[in-house]
Amino acid sequence: MKATLLILGMLSSIVLYGQNRVSDRDIEKKKYREVVSSYGILPDSTKPDKYAMYPDGLIGLHKLVNKYLTYPVYAYSNGIQGVVYVKFIVEKDGTVTNVEVVKSVDSELDEEAIRVMKKMDIWVPAYKNKLTVRIAYKFPVTFKL
């Protein structure tokens, strides 16, 4: 009985782990590229040997923003514009967590920037000494009329 439960537990953890991982086929198909941003890796991150990868890299992040960003009505009608800087963590399993604003322009623009950044696909995690590591990124979301 204990052996059966142990085997079932191991199988379910393998299945759950596999759901968050990006396959080699997806990496090639979606053209995952390392994201080494001129906007900066935040100081609370260890410099990895290999940076986290996103589909089409930094260009892919800009495409994501262009695809999903909608200008908030109040900000649009009042001429509010600027660049919101958003911080996020790419976890060891490639998921994105802790999306938050580090440089604000307006609360509506901040909320929209966070909403869009939460739509990111799963990443291939960063590596340091052949082990996956968390990495924090800072990314600009531009609102221009």
TORKOL-4160 file (C-alpha; in steps of 0.2 Angstrom, whole numbers, padded with zeros to 4 digits, m for minus):
145
<pt num="1" X="0000" Y="0000" Z="0000"/>
<pt num="2" X="0014" Y="0012" Z="0005"/>
<pt num="3" X="0024" Y="0008" Z="m0011"/>
<pt num="4" X="0008" Y="0011" Z="m0022"/>
<pt num="5" X="0005" Y="0028" Z="m0014"/>
<pt num="6" X="0024" Y="0032" Z="m0016"/>
<pt num="7" X="0023" Y="0028" Z="m0034"/>
<pt num="8" X="0007" Y="0038" Z="m0037"/>
<pt num="9" X="0015" Y="0053" Z="m0028"/>
<pt num="10" X="0030" Y="0052" Z="m0039"/>
<pt num="11" X="0021" Y="0051" Z="m0055"/>
<pt num="12" X="0009" Y="0065" Z="m0051"/>
<pt num="13" X="0024" Y="0076" Z="m0046"/>
<pt num="14" X="0032" Y="0072" Z="m0063"/>
<pt num="15" X="0016" Y="0076" Z="m0072"/>
<pt num="16" X="0014" Y="0093" Z="m0063"/>
<pt num="17" X="0032" Y="0098" Z="m0065"/>
<pt num="18" X="0031" Y="0094" Z="m0084"/>
<pt num="19" X="0016" Y="0105" Z="m0086"/>
<pt num="20" X="0027" Y="0121" Z="m0082"/>
<pt num="21" X="0042" Y="0116" Z="m0092"/>
<pt num="22" X="0045" Y="0122" Z="m0110"/>
<pt num="23" X="0049" Y="0107" Z="m0121"/>
<pt num="24" X="0064" Y="0108" Z="m0133"/>
<pt num="25" X="0052" Y="0108" Z="m0148"/>
<pt num="26" X="0043" Y="0123" Z="m0141"/>
<pt num="27" X="0060" Y="0132" Z="m0138"/>
<pt num="28" X="0064" Y="0130" Z="m0156"/>
<pt num="29" X="0046" Y="0133" Z="m0163"/>
<pt num="30" X="0043" Y="0149" Z="m0153"/>
<pt num="31" X="0061" Y="0155" Z="m0156"/>
<pt num="32" X="0065" Y="0157" Z="m0137"/>
<pt num="33" X="0079" Y="0169" Z="m0135"/>
<pt num="34" X="0089" Y="0175" Z="m0119"/>
<pt num="35" X="0082" Y="0191" Z="m0112"/>
<pt num="36" X="0097" Y="0202" Z="m0108"/>
<pt num="37" X="0088" Y="0219" Z="m0106"/>
<pt num="38" X="0096" Y="0236" Z="m0107"/>
<pt num="39" X="0082" Y="0241" Z="m0094"/>
<pt num="40" X="0091" Y="0231" Z="m0082"/>
<pt num="41" X="0091" Y="0215" Z="m0072"/>
<pt num="42" X="0087" Y="0221" Z="m0054"/>
<pt num="43" X="0100" Y="0221" Z="m0041"/>
<pt num="44" X="0091" Y="0208" Z="m0030"/>
<pt num="45" X="0095" Y="0195" Z="m0044"/>
<pt num="46" X="0111" Y="0185" Z="m0046"/>
<pt num="47" X="0119" Y="0187" Z="m0062"/>
<pt num="48" X="0116" Y="0171" Z="m0071"/>
<pt num="49" X="0127" Y="0161" Z="m0083"/>
<pt num="50" X="0112" Y="0160" Z="m0095"/>
<pt num="51" X="0098" Y="0172" Z="m0094"/>
<pt num="52" X="0080" Y="0167" Z="m0094"/>
<pt num="53" X="0072" Y="0165" Z="m0112"/>
<pt num="54" X="0056" Y="0171" Z="m0119"/>
<pt num="55" X="0048" Y="0168" Z="m0136"/>
<pt num="56" X="0057" Y="0180" Z="m0148"/>
<pt num="57" X="0067" Y="0187" Z="m0133"/>
<pt num="58" X="0065" Y="0206" Z="m0129"/>
<pt num="59" X="0056" Y="0208" Z="m0146"/>
<pt num="60" X="0043" Y="0196" Z="m0140"/>
<pt num="61" X="0040" Y="0206" Z="m0124"/>
<pt num="62" X="0037" Y="0221" Z="m0134"/>
<pt num="63" X="0025" Y="0212" Z="m0146"/>
<pt num="64" X="0016" Y="0206" Z="m0130"/>
<pt num="65" X="0013" Y="0224" Z="m0125"/>
<pt num="66" X="0008" Y="0230" Z="m0142"/>
<pt num="67" X="m0004" Y="0216" Z="m0143"/>
<pt num="68" X="m0013" Y="0217" Z="m0127"/>
<pt num="69" X="m0011" Y="0235" Z="m0121"/>
<pt num="70" X="m0027" Y="0246" Z="m0120"/>
<pt num="71" X="m0026" Y="0264" Z="m0115"/>
<pt num="72" X="m0037" Y="0267" Z="m0100"/>
<pt num="73" X="m0051" Y="0279" Z="m0104"/>
<pt num="74" X="m0048" Y="0291" Z="m0090"/>
<pt num="75" X="m0030" Y="0293" Z="m0094"/>
<pt num="76" X="m0033" Y="0295" Z="m0112"/>
<pt num="77" X="m0046" Y="0308" Z="m0111"/>
<pt num="78" X="m0035" Y="0318" Z="m0098"/>
<pt num="79" X="m0019" Y="0317" Z="m0109"/>
<pt num="80" X="m0010" Y="0306" Z="m0096"/>
<pt num="81" X="0005" Y="0297" Z="m0104"/>
<pt num="82" X="0022" Y="0291" Z="m0099"/>
<pt num="83" X="0033" Y="0275" Z="m0096"/>
<pt num="84" X="0028" Y="0263" Z="m0082"/>
<pt num="85" X="0042" Y="0252" Z="m0076"/>
<pt num="86" X="0036" Y="0235" Z="m0071"/>
<pt num="87" X="0047" Y="0222" Z="m0061"/>
<pt num="88" X="0043" Y="0204" Z="m0061"/>
<pt num="89" X="0052" Y="0188" Z="m0056"/>
<pt num="90" X="0055" Y="0173" Z="m0068"/>
<pt num="91" X="0054" Y="0158" Z="m0056"/>
<pt num="92" X="0065" Y="0142" Z="m0057"/>
<pt num="93" X="0050" Y="0133" Z="m0066"/>
<pt num="94" X="0048" Y="0147" Z="m0079"/>
<pt num="95" X="0033" Y="0155" Z="m0072"/>
<pt num="96" X="0031" Y="0174" Z="m0069"/>
<pt num="97" X="0027" Y="0180" Z="m0051"/>
<pt num="98" X="0028" Y="0196" Z="m0041"/>
<pt num="99" X="0023" Y="0208" Z="m0055"/>
<pt num="100" X="0023" Y="0225" Z="m0048"/>
<pt num="101" X="0026" Y="0243" Z="m0053"/>
<pt num="102" X="0043" Y="0251" Z="m0048"/>
<pt num="103" X="0041" Y="0268" Z="m0057"/>
<pt num="104" X="0023" Y="0274" Z="m0058"/>
<pt num="105" X="0015" Y="0287" Z="m0069"/>
<pt num="106" X="m0004" Y="0285" Z="m0065"/>
<pt num="107" X="m0013" Y="0272" Z="m0055"/>
<pt num="108" X="m0024" Y="0267" Z="m0071"/>
<pt num="109" X="m0008" Y="0266" Z="m0082"/>
<pt num="110" X="0000" Y="0256" Z="m0068"/>
<pt num="111" X="m0014" Y="0243" Z="m0067"/>
<pt num="112" X="m0015" Y="0241" Z="m0086"/>
<pt num="113" X="0004" Y="0238" Z="m0087"/>
<pt num="114" X="0003" Y="0225" Z="m0073"/>
<pt num="115" X="m0012" Y="0217" Z="m0082"/>
<pt num="116" X="m0003" Y="0216" Z="m0098"/>
<pt num="117" X="0013" Y="0209" Z="m0091"/>
<pt num="118" X="0003" Y="0195" Z="m0082"/>
<pt num="119" X="m0001" Y="0188" Z="m0099"/>
<pt num="120" X="0017" Y="0183" Z="m0102"/>
<pt num="121" X="0020" Y="0165" Z="m0109"/>
<pt num="122" X="0030" Y="0153" Z="m0098"/>
<pt num="123" X="0049" Y="0157" Z="m0099"/>
<pt num="124" X="0064" Y="0145" Z="m0099"/>
<pt num="125" X="0072" Y="0149" Z="m0083"/>
<pt num="126" X="0089" Y="0157" Z="m0080"/>
<pt num="127" X="0104" Y="0146" Z="m0075"/>
<pt num="128" X="0119" Y="0148" Z="m0063"/>
<pt num="129" X="0131" Y="0134" Z="m0061"/>
<pt num="130" X="0120" Y="0122" Z="m0071"/>
<pt num="131" X="0106" Y="0125" Z="m0059"/>
<pt num="132" X="0090" Y="0135" Z="m0062"/>
<pt num="133" X="0089" Y="0151" Z="m0053"/>
<pt num="134" X="0076" Y="0165" Z="m0050"/>
<pt num="135" X="0079" Y="0181" Z="m0059"/>
<pt num="136" X="0071" Y="0198" Z="m0058"/>
<pt num="137" X="0068" Y="0209" Z="m0073"/>
<pt num="138" X="0063" Y="0227" Z="m0075"/>
<pt num="139" X="0053" Y="0231" Z="m0091"/>
<pt num="140" X="0046" Y="0248" Z="m0097"/>
<pt num="141" X="0028" Y="0249" Z="m0103"/>
<pt num="142" X="0025" Y="0265" Z="m0113"/>
<pt num="143" X="0009" Y="0274" Z="m0114"/>
<pt num="144" X="0010" Y="0288" Z="m0128"/>
<pt num="145" X="m0004" Y="0298" Z="m0135"/>
